[in-house]
Amino acid sequence: MLLCIIVSVQHTSIRTSWAWNLTGHRLIALDALTVLPAPMREALTPHASALLAGLLEPDFNRVVSHKIPILSLRGTPPPPRSEAADVLKRFATDAEEMIRLGRGLDEVSFVLGQATHFVQDLNQPLHGAWGETRAEHHEVEDQMLYRSWQKDHTYRGFMLIKNYPCFAYSIAEKSSQHARALFFDREIERVTDSAWDQAVNDTASFWQSVFRRALGPARAWQLYGIPPPVGEVGNGSLC
């Protein structure tokens, strides 16, 4: 199942995103699926198409900025306040409620994918910065596909997300530290290696957090094998 999805992803050329491109988004999600607890991975894999469709939806129906601007690249005035953290929270809490109500995993997976888009976008360092043009952003983004030099990911375990907007800001705060090296120095491979690895970890932790918050620790373990967290995230200094 996953192999078929990966093959179809690698032949995708549609291009509307402004962060990771569509192929990048999908491959990060598929990498995250592989590190989930086995029962959760087995439950979600049959719904991967719905998950990936939701993942791409925010780029096709863009209504808010997908950035949280932390760092200025050129000293220009900052853009208006971003709604990315609020949208992430809305999709995540919608997914939680659907799980509590016993909605089908296809429906849950689509909404979970919509929320995941913002988790992944904020891990792209230029989404924690501002000042580049759209053309410059796309030029960098198109070089940030990982398969040509991929290393094994370092999965660091399930981190429980306590507050979704705080989580969004903490991702942007961390990723923005690499924005200058990515944009001015074009350290594409080094920055992508780090950003992709972090995006996979954050995606996996986000999915487990949504299910654990919806079901509680005991049922999340019983139904999906979600373990106790190794730590907590979502307490960034900009929260």
N, C-alpha and C positions, 0 to 999 in steps of 0.2 A: 504493500500500500504506500508506504513512505517513499520507496524507490520510484514508483510511478509518478508521484507528486513532484519529486525532485527533478525527474526528466522533463516534465512539463514546465517547471519553473525555469530551467536552464534555457528553454527555447522562447521565453517571453521577451518581447522587445517593446511593448507599450510603455510610454514614458510620460507620466504626468506629475510625478512626485517631486518634492523639493526637500530632500533629506537623504535617507537611503533611497535608492531607486526601488522599483517594484520587486525586482529579483532579490535585492538585498533584504528587503522586509520579509519576503517569504522564506528565504534561506535561514535567516536568524530564527524565525519561528520554528522551522523544521529542526534546527539544531537544538532549540529549547525543548522540543518534544522528546528528544532522545535522552535528556537528563532528568526527566520527571520520574517519580516513583513508578514502578512497573504497572500497578493497577490504574493509576491516573493516565499514564501513557496509552495503555490498552483501551481505556474508556474514550479518550479524546481522538485517537488516531482515525477511527471510522468517520469522524466529523471534521477532519482536517480541511476539507474543501470549504465548509461553512466558516471555519476559523480563518482561513486565508482570505476568503471573500470579505469578511468583516475587517480584516487587517488592512485591506487595500481601499475600503470604502471612503475613509476620510480624505484620501488624495483625489478621489473622483468627485466628491461633494464637499469641497473645501469651504468652510464657513468661518473658521477662526484660524489665527496664526498657530503654527505648530512649534513655535519657538518660545523659550523663556529667556529673554535677553539678559545676560549677566555681564558680558564683557564687550567693550567697544573695540572694533578692529581699526577704525580710522578716526576716532574722535568725533564722529557725527552725533547729533542729538539722538537719544534713545527713542525707539518706537513706542506707540501706546502700550499700555499694560496688556500682556498676553492672557488669553482665556484658556490656554492649553491645559493648565492644572485643573481648572474647573470642569472642562470637558472630560478629562481623564477620570475625575471623580464621578461624574454623572454616569458614564458608561460602566464604570466598575461597580457602582452601587446598583445600577439596573441589572447587571449580571448576577450580583449577589441575590437580589430579590427574586429573579427568575429561578435561581437554584433553590431558594427556600420554598417557592411555590411548586416545585417539581416539574418545571417546564422541560421540554425535550432538550437534549444536549446539542442538537443542531441549532436551535434558537439561541441557547446560551452561548455556544461557540462563536456565533456571528457577532454578538455584542461584546464578548470577551475579546475578539479580534479587533473590534473598533477601538476599544480602550488600549489594547496592546500597541496599536500604531503609535500612540503618543509616547509610551514607554520607550519604544525603539527610536523614534525621532529625536527625543531629548538626549539619547546617548550619542548622537552624531554631534561632534563638538561645535559645528557651526550653528547648531540650534540652541546653543547657550551663548551665542554672540550675535552682534549685528554690525553692519557696515559694508558687507560685500554686496555686489550686484547679483541679480538672479542668474545671469550667465556665468559669473565666477563661481557661484554656488554649485551650479550644475556641472561645471568643469571639474571641480573637486569631487563631487559626488560620483561622477561616472568612473572615477579611478578607485572608488572604495568598494570594489567587489573583491571578496576575500579568497575565492577558490584557488587563485593562481599561486598563493603562498601559504595556504591554510596550515595552521598548526593544531594540535589537539587543544581543545578548550580545557580550562581549569574550572570545573564546577565547584563552587565553594559552599554549597549547601543552601538549604531553604532559609531565607531571611523573611521574617514576617513583616509585612507592611502595616504600620499602625495608623497612618494617615495618608490618604492618597495624594492630596495637594502637596503635602510636605515631601512625599516621595518624589513627585514631579520636580519640585524645586531642587531637591538634593541631587537628582540625576543631572540636571542642567548645570548646577554649581560644579560638580565634578568634571563633567565633560568639557565645560568651557575652559578649563585649565589647559586643554590641548588645542584650543582653537587657533592660536597664533602659529604654533608649529605646523599645524595642518594647512593653514591658509597662506602664510608668508614663506615658510620654509619647505612646504610641500613634502613633509615627512609622512607620505601617504601610507606606506606599509606599516611603520611603527604605530602610528595613531590608529589606523584601521584595526590592526591586530588587537590593541587594547580596547578600543571602543566596541568592536564586535564581541569580544569575550564578555565585556561588561553587559552588553545588550542581551546576550544569551542568558546570563545569570539573572539579570533583572526581569526578563520575560518569564523565566521559570519560577522565580520567587513570586512574581505578580500573580500568575495563574494559581499557584498553590494558596496564596493569601486570599484570593477571592473565594475559593471553595472553602477554605478553613473558616473564614469570617462568616460565611453563609451557613455552614453546617455545624460549626463548633468543632473543637479538637477531636472529640471521641468519634463522631460520625465521619469526619474528614479522614481519619485514620482507617476506620472500618471500611468505608466505601472506596476510598481512593489511595490508601496507603500513604497519606501525607503525614510526615513525621513531625515531631516537635521541632520548632525552628532552632537554628544554631545562633540566631541573633535577631535583632529588629532593625528596621530602616524606616526612614520617613521623619527624621528629626533634624533636618538640615538647618544651618544657621540662617537661611533666608526664608524659612517657613513662616 
